[in-house]
């Protein structure tokens, strides 16, 4: 059941996934900037702070191996630097610990990632080598599956080797769609084309979708700490994106994309986007304009049924690249998109990112979700949309990098 469709037919809600991803980037960077003031408060705080500075220093190379950016790398050689913090967060979440379980924290509260003083760091290196070896030497037996830290640890520092009693009845969990070809349920599965056609009808139909030229959205985000921050996003054409969010300590964080490149601006000024930043920003903007382009979308396959909350869903799978898999969960009754799960393959573990959609409302004839939640192995952020406008006039100049702030005029000294 494979269906190759045009990008004009894919869902409008991918726009929202783009917005959540973009806002997630801002929230992460704001956490990084305030890490030194909250030592130990965030999973990856100080280490992320130091790593981000190093990553920005490698702007000329899109995604260099981590050993070219970070010191004292022993077993993760070859891992793209952009994946280091997510992989570290995966390990920490798998063991139910924070970064300072393995890394030394200095008197100033910052982590010292180069230090090997803690025995747990040495143990972690041995465990990483073990996992890499298991997956490398047992690839045929694993049949595409991957052994990770979570396989044994399940959120605890000591591996779990006994099941919890009494044994619970087996159920389908998140991301575990019932396989095609099992019993009568498989025979009842619609085709990918039928699922997508129902979705297009559910959100308003092609004529309404085709009218969308620009989008302006406002709302608030709320992370796991409960802090709420207002945001505003403007999109126009495949290469024009502007996102703004209030900074916790005052001022505004903005990032923009235009045909000439991208930029970021914070309370300390603006800078051009690095090569890796630009790749991410273009991916986000293109996700919205799947409504307009006519290029073929990667083939989508029906892989089964699953539950999202109390809703029954049909699951479609797409593989846009060798190292990425996307799962789309469409409500079996309404046809609306309930969830998107993105799984990125890395050398150590698959990294999941999940987008949940709800509270669909009509906006100029097109249904959009006004409640969105983005989750990964380190954090969860919920967006509450308060205002959406389509086809508002947008001047292209807002997507250009702001000029630098004028230098302060020195105060003349008094004689």
C-alpha positions in Angstrom: 0.0 0.0 0.0 2.4 2.6 -1.2 1.3 6.0 -2.5 3.4 8.6 -4.2 1.7 11.9 -3.8 2.4 15.5 -4.7 3.4 18.0 -2.0 0.2 19.9 -2.8 -1.7 17.1 -1.2 0.1 16.7 2.0 -1.3 18.1 5.3 -1.5 21.7 6.3 -0.7 20.7 9.9 3.0 20.1 8.9 3.1 23.9 9.2 2.5 23.5 12.9 5.2 20.9 13.3 7.5 23.5 11.7 6.5 26.2 14.1 6.9 23.9 17.1 10.3 22.8 15.9 11.3 26.5 15.3 10.1 27.5 18.8 11.8 24.5 20.4 15.0 25.8 19.0 14.4 29.2 20.7 13.4 27.7 24.0 16.5 25.4 24.0 18.8 28.4 23.3 17.2 30.5 26.1 17.7 27.6 28.5 21.4 27.5 27.4 21.9 31.2 27.9 20.5 31.1 31.4 22.3 27.8 32.4 25.0 29.5 34.4 22.4 31.1 36.6 20.6 27.9 37.2 23.4 25.4 37.6 22.0 21.9 37.8 18.5 23.0 37.0 18.4 21.7 33.4 19.3 18.3 32.0 21.9 19.6 29.6 22.3 23.2 30.9 26.0 24.1 31.3 27.2 21.4 28.9 24.9 22.7 26.2 26.1 26.2 26.9 29.7 25.3 26.3 28.9 23.1 23.3 26.8 25.7 21.6 29.6 28.2 21.7 31.9 25.6 20.1 29.3 24.8 17.5 28.9 28.4 16.5 32.7 28.6 16.1 32.4 25.9 13.4 30.1 27.8 11.1 32.0 27.2 7.9 31.4 23.4 8.1 27.8 22.3 8.1 28.0 19.5 10.7 31.6 18.5 11.5 32.5 15.4 13.5 32.3 16.1 17.2 36.0 15.4 17.8 36.8 18.4 15.6 34.8 20.7 17.9 34.9 19.1 21.4 38.0 17.9 23.3 38.7 14.5 24.8 36.3 12.5 22.6 37.2 8.8 22.9 34.3 6.6 21.7 31.8 8.9 19.8 34.3 9.8 17.0 32.5 10.5 13.8 29.2 11.6 15.5 28.0 14.9 13.9 28.4 17.7 16.4 24.7 18.6 16.1 23.8 15.2 17.5 26.1 15.2 20.6 23.8 17.0 23.0 20.6 15.0 21.9 22.6 11.7 22.2 23.8 12.8 25.7 20.3 13.6 26.7 19.1 10.2 25.4 21.6 8.5 27.7 20.7 10.6 30.7 17.0 10.0 30.2 17.6 6.3 29.8 19.3 6.2 33.2 17.0 8.8 34.9 20.0 11.0 35.7 21.4 14.5 34.9 24.5 15.4 33.1 26.5 15.7 36.3 26.1 12.0 37.0 29.1 11.5 34.7 30.5 15.0 34.2 32.3 17.0 36.9 30.6 20.3 37.9 33.0 23.1 38.8 32.6 25.5 41.7 31.1 28.0 39.3 28.3 25.6 38.5 29.4 24.9 34.9 30.0 21.3 33.8 33.6 20.4 32.8 33.0 18.0 29.8 36.8 17.5 29.2 37.4 16.1 32.7 37.6 12.3 33.2 37.6 12.6 37.0 34.3 10.7 37.6 34.4 6.9 37.5 30.9 7.0 36.0 32.2 8.7 32.9 34.7 5.8 32.4 31.9 3.4 32.9 29.7 5.2 30.4 32.5 5.0 27.8 32.6 1.2 28.3 28.8 0.9 28.0 28.9 3.0 24.8 31.5 0.7 23.3 29.4 -2.3 24.3 26.3 -1.0 22.7 28.1 -0.1 19.5 29.7 -3.5 19.3 26.3 -5.3 20.0 24.6 -3.5 17.1 27.6 -3.8 14.8 28.1 -7.6 15.3 24.4 -8.6 15.5 22.9 -6.5 12.8 21.4 -9.5 11.0 19.9 -11.0 14.1 18.5 -7.6 15.2 16.7 -7.2 11.8 16.7 -3.5 11.8 16.1 -3.0 15.5 18.7 -1.2 17.7 19.9 -2.0 21.2 20.3 1.2 23.2 20.9 2.3 26.8 17.1 2.3 27.4 16.9 -1.4 26.3 18.2 -2.4 29.7 18.1 0.6 32.0 14.5 1.7 31.6 15.1 5.0 33.5 17.3 3.5 36.3 21.0 3.5 36.8 21.1 -0.3 37.3 20.0 -2.4 34.3 16.6 -4.1 34.8 16.8 -7.9 34.3 13.5 -9.0 35.8 9.9 -8.2 34.6 7.6 -6.4 37.1 5.1 -8.8 38.6 2.3 -9.4 38.1 2.8 -9.4 34.4 0.8 -6.7 32.7 -1.4 -7.5 29.6 0.5 -6.6 26.5 -0.7 -3.5 24.8 0.4 -1.3 21.9 2.5 1.6 23.0 3.4 4.9 21.4 5.0 4.4 18.1 4.2 0.7 18.0 1.7 0.5 15.3 0.0 -2.9 14.9 1.8 -4.5 11.8 0.0 -4.9 8.5 -1.0 -8.4 7.8 -2.3 -9.4 11.2 -5.9 -10.7 11.3 -9.0 -8.9 10.1 -7.7 -5.5 11.1 -5.2 -5.6 8.2 -7.9 -6.4 5.7 -9.8 -3.3 6.8 -6.9 -0.9 6.4 -7.5 1.8 3.8 -4.7 2.8 1.3 -2.4 5.6 1.9 -4.1 7.6 -0.8 -7.5 7.1 0.8 -6.1 8.2 4.2 -4.6 11.4 2.8 -7.6 12.2 0.7 -9.8 12.0 3.8 -7.4 14.3 5.6 -7.4 16.9 2.9 -11.2 16.9 3.0 -11.2 17.1 6.8 -9.1 20.2 6.9 -11.1 22.1 4.2 -10.3 20.7 0.8 -7.8 21.7 -2.0 -9.5 24.9 -3.0 -9.3 26.3 0.5 -5.7 25.1 1.0 -4.6 26.6 -2.4 -5.7 30.1 -1.2 -3.1 30.1 1.7 -0.3 32.5 0.8 0.8 33.9 4.1 0.3 32.9 7.7 0.6 35.0 10.9 0.3 33.1 14.2 0.4 34.4 17.8 0.2 32.5 21.1 2.1 31.3 24.1 4.5 28.4 24.9 4.8 26.5 28.1 7.6 24.2 29.0 8.0 21.6 31.7 9.0 24.3 34.2 5.6 26.0 33.7 7.1 29.3 32.4 4.9 30.9 29.6 6.3 33.0 26.9 4.5 34.8 24.0 5.6 34.1 20.4 4.7 35.3 16.9 5.5 33.6 13.6 5.1 34.9 10.0 5.6 32.8 6.9 5.6 33.7 3.2 6.8 31.6 0.3 9.2 28.6 0.6 12.1 30.7 1.8 10.7 33.3 4.0 10.2 32.7 7.8 10.3 35.0 10.8 9.9 33.8 14.4 10.0 36.0 17.4 9.8 35.2 21.1 10.1 37.2 24.3 13.3 36.5 26.2 13.0 35.6 29.9 15.3 38.3 31.0 13.8 40.9 28.7 14.2 41.7 25.0 13.3 39.5 22.1 14.8 36.5 20.3 14.2 36.4 16.6 15.3 34.2 13.7 14.7 34.9 10.0 15.0 33.0 6.7 15.1 34.6 3.2 16.3 33.5 -0.2 19.8 34.9 0.6 20.3 33.1 3.9 19.3 33.2 7.5 20.0 35.1 10.7 19.4 35.1 14.4 19.0 38.1 16.8 18.9 38.3 20.6 19.4 41.0 23.2 23.1 41.0 22.5 22.7 41.6 18.8 22.2 39.8 15.4 24.4 37.3 13.6 24.2 35.3 10.4 23.0 31.7 10.8 25.6 29.1 10.7 25.6 26.4 8.0 23.9 23.9 10.4 21.4 26.5 11.5 20.5 27.3 7.9 19.9 23.7 7.1 17.4 23.4 10.0 15.7 26.7 9.1 15.2 25.7 5.5 13.8 22.4 6.5 11.3 24.2 8.7 10.2 26.6 6.0 9.9 23.9 3.4 7.6 22.0 5.7 5.0 24.7 5.4 5.2 25.2 1.7 4.5 21.5 1.0 1.1 23.0 0.3 2.4 24.9 -2.7 5.2 22.8 -4.3 4.5 20.1 -6.9 7.6 18.0 -6.2 6.9 14.4 -5.3 6.6 13.7 -1.6 8.6 10.6 -0.4 6.5 7.5 -0.8 4.2 6.9 2.2 3.2 3.4 3.3 0.4 2.2 5.5 2.1 0.4 8.4 -0.9 -0.4 10.6 -3.2 1.1 13.3 -2.4 2.5 16.8 -4.0 4.5 19.6 -3.3 8.2 20.3 -4.9 8.9 23.6 -8.4 7.5 23.3 -8.5 7.8 19.5 -7.9 5.1 17.0 -5.5 6.1 14.2 -4.2 4.9 10.9 -0.4 5.1 10.7 1.5 6.1 7.6 5.3 5.9 7.3 7.7 7.9 5.2 11.5 7.6 4.9 12.7 11.0 3.5 16.4 9.9 4.1 18.4 6.9 5.0 18.7 8.1 8.6 15.2 9.4 9.2 11.8 7.9 9.5 8.5 9.8 9.9 5.3 8.2 11.2 2.0 10.1 10.7 -1.1 9.2 12.8 -4.4 10.1 11.3 -7.7 9.9 13.2 -9.5 6.9 11.8 -12.9 8.6 12.3 -12.3 12.3 11.5 -9.3 12.0 9.2 -7.4 14.7 11.1 -3.7 14.5 11.9 -3.2 13.6 15.6 0.6 12.9 15.8 3.8 13.0 13.9 6.7 11.0 15.2 10.2 11.6 13.7 13.0 9.1 14.4 16.5 10.1 13.5 19.1 7.4 13.4 22.5 8.1 15.0 25.5 6.0 15.6 24.4 5.2 19.2 20.7 5.5 19.4 17.6 6.5 17.5 16.4 10.0 18.6 12.6 10.5 18.7 10.8 13.8 18.3 7.0 13.8 18.7 4.4 16.4 17.6 0.9 16.1 19.0 -2.0 18.1 17.6 -5.4 19.0 19.0 -8.2 21.6 19.3 -8.7 21.9 15.6 -10.5 25.1 14.6 -11.6 26.8 11.4 -9.5 29.6 10.0 -10.8 31.1 6.8 -12.1 27.7 5.6 -9.1 25.6 6.7 -8.9 23.7 9.9 -5.7 24.2 12.0 -4.8 22.8 15.4 -4.7 25.4 18.2 -3.0 23.1 20.7 0.3 21.6 19.9 2.9 19.7 21.9 6.5 19.0 21.0 8.4 16.3 23.0 11.9 14.8 22.8 14.1 12.9 25.1 15.0 16.0 27.1 12.0 18.3 27.2 8.3 18.9 26.3 6.8 22.2 25.1 3.2 23.0 24.6 2.0 25.7 22.3 -1.4 27.4 22.8 -2.4 29.4 19.7 -4.5 32.4 20.4 -4.7 34.1 17.0 -4.2 32.9 13.4 -4.5 35.1 10.3 -4.1 33.9 6.7 -3.2 35.9 3.6 -2.2 39.0 5.6 0.0 41.5 3.7 3.6 40.8 4.5 6.5 43.0 3.4 9.5 40.9 2.3 11.9 43.3 4.2 10.9 41.8 7.6 12.7 38.6 6.6 16.0 40.4 6.0 18.7 40.5 8.7 18.4 43.6 10.8 21.2 46.2 10.6 23.6 46.2 13.6 22.7 48.5 16.4 24.4 51.9 16.2 27.5 52.2 18.4 27.0 54.1 21.6 28.3 57.6 21.5 31.0 58.0 24.1 30.3 60.5 26.8 32.9 63.3 26.6 35.0 63.4 29.7 34.9 66.5 31.8 38.0 68.5 32.3 
